[in-house]
């Protein structure tokens, strides 16, 4: 249902693809395609045909989803959805971090046995967000929240200038601040080493230009 919501609510000029990972990697289309009625229909039929089987070969899917980013006018949004426990954590996180400049990674884990460390780490490294749905959670609300979150970032490529204030231990890392999305607040924390006064300046990009 979450994947269906993402497909049905894309922006008009988006391109998209579906990549499966189990015993191997499969594709709905050879490369990302335009968001048309025909292509959405093919994707929904492809989605309905899927069944969980085989192992969870995540590294190959990471390479497939993050590779071949040859369109400078687009920001790639990658949504990883899994109900399995995935290993090879550090290699996957490294691959996500290396592509964080041109892609955003969102993770969606379903069930009580998912690898929270990896899924939450992927979202941090990929400047996105994680959603974990346990068997006791409200999956309907989670699916809607996830779709709304990735649909339209309000502010991307965010930087913070603390105006000379003596601040340390800032989290998230000022060099990798996640985008601001409508369905989730963005909080930054830090520690003053000494008191002082200054102007904190937030910069980023909106759909209409620089902010």
ZATI-210075 format. One record per residue (C-alpha): chain; x, y, z. Coordinates in pm, whole numbers. Layout:
BEGIN
+---+--------+--------+--------+
: c :   east :  north :     up :
+---+--------+--------+--------+
: A :      X :      Y :      Z :
...
+---+--------+--------+--------+
//
This chain:
BEGIN
+---+--------+--------+--------+
: c :   east :  north :     up :
+---+--------+--------+--------+
: A :      0 :      0 :      0 :
: A :    285 :    238 :     78 :
: A :    443 :    177 :   -262 :
: A :    106 :    225 :   -432 :
: A :     59 :    562 :   -259 :
: A :    405 :    675 :   -369 :
: A :    332 :    577 :   -731 :
: A :    -13 :    736 :   -741 :
: A :     90 :   1069 :   -585 :
: A :    405 :   1160 :   -776 :
: A :    450 :   1510 :   -911 :
: A :    361 :   1556 :  -1282 :
: A :    722 :   1596 :  -1401 :
: A :    870 :   1316 :  -1189 :
: A :   1041 :   1012 :  -1335 :
: A :   1042 :    681 :  -1150 :
: A :   1128 :    313 :  -1142 :
: A :   1070 :     11 :   -917 :
: A :   1363 :   -211 :   -819 :
: A :   1313 :   -543 :   -641 :
: A :   1574 :   -715 :   -430 :
: A :   1546 :  -1070 :   -298 :
: A :   1744 :  -1354 :   -453 :
: A :   1857 :  -1097 :   -710 :
: A :   1773 :   -753 :   -846 :
: A :   1477 :   -695 :  -1078 :
: A :   1342 :   -386 :  -1253 :
: A :   1001 :   -267 :  -1362 :
: A :   1160 :    -50 :  -1634 :
: A :   1509 :    -50 :  -1786 :
: A :   1563 :    306 :  -1660 :
: A :   1352 :    575 :  -1488 :
: A :   1047 :    664 :  -1696 :
: A :    812 :    961 :  -1712 :
: A :    515 :    982 :  -1477 :
: A :    238 :    901 :  -1725 :
: A :    -92 :    715 :  -1685 :
: A :     49 :    429 :  -1892 :
: A :    371 :    397 :  -1692 :
: A :    191 :    420 :  -1358 :
: A :    -43 :    144 :  -1475 :
: A :    251 :    -79 :  -1569 :
: A :    415 :    -10 :  -1232 :
: A :    101 :    -98 :  -1038 :
: A :     65 :   -425 :  -1230 :
: A :    432 :   -500 :  -1160 :
: A :    374 :   -423 :   -792 :
: A :     75 :   -658 :   -772 :
: A :    283 :   -941 :   -919 :
: A :    551 :   -925 :   -649 :
: A :    589 :  -1192 :   -383 :
: A :    843 :  -1206 :   -102 :
: A :   1099 :  -1480 :   -164 :
: A :   1471 :  -1549 :   -158 :
: A :   1733 :  -1360 :     38 :
: A :   1757 :   -988 :     95 :
: A :   2046 :   -884 :   -130 :
: A :   2053 :   -519 :    -34 :
: A :   2394 :   -410 :   -165 :
: A :   2306 :   -483 :   -527 :
: A :   1982 :   -290 :   -489 :
: A :   2170 :      5 :   -335 :
: A :   2399 :     22 :   -636 :
: A :   2106 :    -11 :   -875 :
: A :   1899 :    261 :   -710 :
: A :   2179 :    512 :   -656 :
: A :   2372 :    455 :   -979 :
: A :   2349 :    631 :  -1317 :
: A :   2241 :    969 :  -1183 :
: A :   2292 :   1154 :  -1508 :
: A :   2022 :   1424 :  -1484 :
: A :   2157 :   1743 :  -1318 :
: A :   1807 :   1895 :  -1310 :
: A :   1670 :   1630 :  -1077 :
: A :   1715 :   1523 :   -718 :
: A :   1678 :   1147 :   -684 :
: A :   1456 :   1028 :   -399 :
: A :   1516 :    662 :   -310 :
: A :   1263 :    479 :    -94 :
: A :   1391 :    149 :     50 :
: A :   1119 :    -78 :    181 :
: A :   1190 :   -409 :    354 :
: A :   1050 :   -655 :    604 :
: A :   1378 :   -842 :    650 :
: A :   1687 :   -822 :    867 :
: A :   1964 :   -694 :    642 :
: A :   2335 :   -726 :    714 :
: A :   2646 :   -571 :    558 :
: A :   2559 :   -251 :    744 :
: A :   2875 :    -44 :    710 :
: A :   2923 :   -105 :    336 :
: A :   2562 :     -4 :    269 :
: A :   2587 :    310 :    484 :
: A :   2909 :    407 :    308 :
: A :   2745 :    373 :    -34 :
: A :   2447 :    582 :     75 :
: A :   2668 :    855 :    222 :
: A :   2877 :    881 :    -95 :
: A :   2561 :    958 :   -294 :
: A :   2396 :   1195 :    -45 :
: A :   2479 :   1503 :   -252 :
: A :   2260 :   1396 :   -545 :
: A :   2007 :   1167 :   -377 :
: A :   1787 :   1144 :    -69 :
: A :   1728 :    808 :     94 :
: A :   1414 :    720 :    289 :
: A :   1373 :    383 :    455 :
: A :   1054 :    199 :    545 :
: A :   1081 :   -111 :    762 :
: A :    785 :   -341 :    828 :
: A :    770 :   -598 :   1108 :
: A :    940 :   -668 :   1438 :
: A :   1257 :   -819 :   1289 :
: A :   1392 :   -535 :   1074 :
: A :   1742 :   -395 :   1118 :
: A :   1666 :    -62 :   1285 :
: A :   2032 :     36 :   1308 :
: A :   2073 :      5 :    933 :
: A :   1741 :    159 :    825 :
: A :   1776 :    459 :   1056 :
: A :   2144 :    494 :    961 :
: A :   2057 :    489 :    589 :
: A :   1810 :    771 :    641 :
: A :   2062 :    980 :    834 :
: A :   2341 :    922 :    583 :
: A :   2102 :    983 :    293 :
: A :   1957 :   1303 :    446 :
: A :   1610 :   1151 :    449 :
: A :   1399 :    990 :    720 :
: A :   1312 :    642 :    848 :
: A :    974 :    490 :    924 :
: A :    954 :    164 :   1120 :
: A :    617 :    -12 :   1138 :
: A :    597 :   -292 :   1394 :
: A :    325 :   -555 :   1384 :
: A :    146 :   -360 :   1658 :
: A :    166 :    -24 :   1474 :
: A :    -98 :    150 :   1265 :
: A :     31 :     68 :    918 :
: A :   -234 :    284 :    748 :
: A :   -114 :    602 :    919 :
: A :    250 :    513 :    860 :
: A :    195 :    459 :    487 :
: A :     20 :    794 :    451 :
: A :    286 :    973 :    656 :
: A :    567 :    823 :    449 :
: A :    405 :    923 :    119 :
: A :    344 :   1280 :    238 :
: A :    699 :   1309 :    365 :
: A :    869 :   1226 :     36 :
: A :    619 :   1403 :   -187 :
: A :    737 :   1762 :   -162 :
: A :   1039 :   1892 :     31 :
: A :    984 :   2246 :    156 :
: A :   1355 :   2325 :    191 :
: A :   1656 :   2135 :     53 :
: A :   2035 :   2171 :     78 :
: A :   2002 :   2339 :    417 :
: A :   2298 :   2518 :    574 :
: A :   2324 :   2689 :    912 :
: A :   2549 :   2988 :    987 :
: A :   2564 :   3040 :   1364 :
: A :   2706 :   3391 :   1330 :
: A :   3024 :   3330 :   1523 :
: A :   2856 :   3182 :   1830 :
: A :   3065 :   2926 :   2017 :
: A :   2858 :   2614 :   1954 :
: A :   2974 :   2252 :   1942 :
: A :   2824 :   1901 :   1942 :
: A :   2572 :   2000 :   1674 :
: A :   2337 :   1722 :   1565 :
: A :   2260 :   1638 :   1288 :
: A :   2601 :   1707 :   1138 :
: A :   2593 :   2061 :    988 :
: A :   2746 :   1918 :    670 :
: A :   2458 :   1673 :    620 :
: A :   2139 :   1840 :    742 :
: A :   1829 :   1655 :    617 :
: A :   1576 :   1831 :    397 :
: A :   1269 :   1986 :    556 :
: A :    946 :   1806 :    467 :
: A :    591 :   1909 :    548 :
: A :    502 :   1598 :    746 :
: A :    798 :   1605 :    985 :
: A :    971 :   1879 :   1185 :
: A :   1346 :   1923 :   1153 :
: A :   1526 :   1974 :   1485 :
: A :   1890 :   2066 :   1538 :
: A :   2060 :   2061 :   1875 :
: A :   2394 :   2198 :   1992 :
: A :   2585 :   2306 :   2298 :
: A :   2705 :   2656 :   2382 :
: A :   3064 :   2650 :   2510 :
: A :   3038 :   3013 :   2632 :
: A :   2754 :   3263 :   2639 :
: A :   2721 :   3515 :   2359 :
: A :   2494 :   3691 :   2112 :
: A :   2468 :   3645 :   1738 :
: A :   2237 :   3593 :   1444 :
: A :   2169 :   3240 :   1325 :
: A :   2109 :   3229 :    947 :
: A :   1933 :   2939 :    775 :
: A :   1975 :   2897 :    399 :
: A :   1835 :   2645 :    154 :
: A :   1647 :   2597 :   -172 :
: A :   1273 :   2599 :   -226 :
: A :   1066 :   2514 :   -532 :
: A :   1070 :   2882 :   -626 :
: A :   1437 :   2957 :   -559 :
: A :   1688 :   3031 :   -284 :
: A :   1570 :   3092 :     72 :
+---+--------+--------+--------+
//
